[in-house]
Amino acid sequence: MSTATTTHTTFRAEGFSCPSCVAKIEKQVKKLKGVENVEVHFATARVEVDHDASVTSTDDIVAAIAKAGYKAAPSAF
């Protein structure tokens, strides 16, 4: 039996220009296995993701955000 550990990671994203960007990012990140929740904060350009780190790495999430057309990096705040 394995226990899933949920990690909360915050990313800073660049290139937001409209609220529809939020939906694009959420849609791409939610496609990843192990992602439980995605919250994109348009005003602060932050993307908060709850994910199982043993299934989905921060690099996977950065790649998904890139696939949506935006640059992102893990952030401390």
N, C-alpha and C positions, 0 to 999 in steps of 0.2 A: 504494500500500500504506500503510495507516495502522497505527500502533502504539498499542495501548491502554495508557494509563498508569493504574495503579491507585493510588487515593488511600485512605489509611486515616484515617477521621474518627471521632472520639469524640463522643458526644452525652450530655447529662445528661437523664434523663427523670423526669417527676413523675407521681404517681398510681398507682405500683405498689402492689398490695395482696396479690397472690398469685402463686405460680409460674406459673399458667396465663396471666398477663399477658405473661410472657416469650414464650410460644408465639404469642400474638396479634400481638405486635409483630414477631417474626421473620417470621411468615407475610406480613404486609403489606409489610414492607421487601423481602423476597425477591422479591416480585412485580415490583419495579421493574427495568427494563432497565438493564444495566450494573452491577448489584449482584452481587458475587462471593461475599461472605461476610457474615453478620450474627451477632454475638454479643451477647446481652443478659445483663448481669450483675445478677441480682436483688438481691443484697446491697448493691451500691454504686449501683444505679439508673443504670448506665452502659450505653450501647448503642454497640458498636463495629462499624463498617461498612467493608468494603473495597469500593470502587466506582470505576467509570470516571467521573471528574469531567466529562468532555466529554459524557457521556450522561446521567448522573444527578447533579444538584446537591445540595448540603446541604439546600436548601429543599425539594426533592422528597422527601428522606428525612424531614425534619421533618413534611411533609404526610402521608406514609405512616404515621408514628407517630401523628399526630393522628387519622388515619382509624381507627386501632386503638383510639382513645379516650384517648390520653395526650399530655401536653404535653412537648415536648423542645426542646433548643437545643444547637447545637454547643458543645463544651467543650474547653478547653486540656488537660485531664487526665482 
